[in-house]
Amino acid sequence: MTAQKSDESALPLIGIYEISKILGATLDLDKALHDVLNVLSSYLNMRHGAVVLKDEAGQAHLAAVTGMSLRLAREGVLKYPFAAVEKVVSTGIPMVVPDAAEEPLLAEYIAENDEALEDERVSFFCVPIKTTDKPFGALSVERSWDGSAQYVFEHDLRFLTMVATLIGQTASLHRKLANDRETLMTDAARLHKRMAEVRPTLPIRGLEDVVGNSEAMARVFAQVQQAAPTKATILLRGESGTGKELVARAIHILSARAQKPFIKVNCAALSESVLESELFGHEKGAFTGAVAERKGRFELSTGGTLFLDEIGEISANFQAKLLRVLQEGEFERVGGNKTVKVDVRLIAATNRDLEAGVADGSFRADLYYRLNVVPIFLPPLRERSGDIPLLAMYFLKQFNEENGRGMVFSHNALEALQRCYFPGNVRELENCVYRTATMSKGEVIDEMDLSCKQDTCLSSTLWHKRNPADRAVPTLSAPIPVPTGPMAAPPAVPAPAPEVAAPSVPAAAASSDDEDLSERERLVQAMERCGWVQAKAARLLGLTPRQIGYALKKHNIEIQQL
């Protein structure tokens, strides 16, 4: 007898455990509520049960029922006692009716659904569903009993109140998730609409992949359209990662040579000997491994466009060879003596300060003038931060197409990206978007999914989390005027000054926070701020390029290649 009572006393605890498992196992709230009512039916000898929830407009509706048809109950055929439930929801006070047939609010409903035996009565329980706020629903249960005085209604009421609390917490969480999802989807739809409105404003053939609607990029687009139809040599200037190759390809597409080859060569990636063979080709037997005649890039691009990236990296010896091709349109293959004539439109690109190279003698002045016929400066991303959301959405669209995904950015995520400083420019932004999209588990990328919010931002690591004002890189110096007239000779480059002792780095060039830095530390800091470009660092410190070269040598500072 004692064991039986002990088992009966454990039933409510087991029921709560089973119900909590059901509510936490699925995101389908309707199914979870129906399963909860089935558990109650087995524990309480329940005839009918129902869960009523209020919607955002405050209208009560049946969310789940058992022992009856949900459709018929919702259509009002079964006369569900909403009046009694509304009383519980509005007051927050549970209702316990030992004999439901005697309650006016329940009489019609009980009479229509009376399945009790002759000696049984139907009791009605209704408890409010709430969290910490006002009730937003109710749990109702009907059960039969024989009228025995031993039946204790308070036990069932306490049990149902705990179940209603669990339902309230789960329903509240589902509502919050639904509202958050709706907000994110609204933001995504608005951003997609914005992108659709902005993209048609740039219907320039060839520039579809050069994304941007800022004033700085509008100037670039105008210059590209103006220069592309001509035969003039174009020099693209700008930091690494600003999209020089895309602009070069756009110039080719917009030119009369669009149907001819577009050939590109990265001058920094090849040694001088290999670069000469790549550009000019070689004859059979010209060197070990030259088992056959091979055309160079100039020949392959004849009639079309040749894009020479990182032109500032070529050696002084090779500069002379390249100059001849630009002047005469002819060359000899490596190991050959036959002159080859070509018709090639040249586009060059560099992130170096060529004017400083001309000044210190590392870059030929005559080649500089041949290349710098039409200079186009591509702005760094920090000078057109308004383009960052558009670029981010463009790269995410590419990621979705490549991986079969349908990811979108939230408004907060795009705002966070726009506040970021990208020293790697568009290339770094693209990598950031791909990295974030790859590691995000949901379909909506929120602010907390970004690397900068997880202390894994590569930009912060490389640049020591400096503020944009501290990281500002001086702009390129003004171009040297191009002489006019077919016989105009380039101005003479001043002869190098005699070597002098390395000057000290002016302390005034450092910020007030850096007054205690040593001369070497101030020099390294200036070089880092200027991307390890000596000429820019010299201007920042008030030195000449030659003086900063001596200072770097004096302190054994190795130039870093970024």
Secondary structure, DSSP 8 states (H G I E B T S, - for coil): -HHHHHHHHHHHHHHHHHHHHHHHS-S-HHHHHHHHHHHHHHHHTEEEEEEEEE-TTS-EEEEEEESS-HHHHHHTTT---HHHHHHHHHH---EEESSGGG-HHHHHHHHHT----TT-EEEEEEEEE-SSSS--EEEEEEEEE---TT--HHHHHHHHHHHHHHHHHHHHHHHHHHHHHHHHHHHHHHHHHHHHHHGGG---TT-TTS---SHHHHHHHHHHHHHTTS---EEEE--TTS-HHHHHHHHHHHSTTTTS-EEEEEGGGS-HHHHHHHHHEE-TTSSTT--S-EE-HHHHTTTSEEEEESGGGS-HHHHHHHHHHHHHSEEE-BT---EEE---EEEEEESS-HHHHHHHTSS-HHHHHHHTTEEEE---GGG-GGGHHHHHHHHHHHHHHHHT---EE-HHHHHHHHH---TTHHHHHHHHHHHHHHH--SSEE-GGGSGGGTT--HHHHHHTT--HHHH-------------STT-------------------GGGS-GGGTT--HHHHHHHHHHHTTT-HHHHHHHHT--HHHHHHHHHHTT------
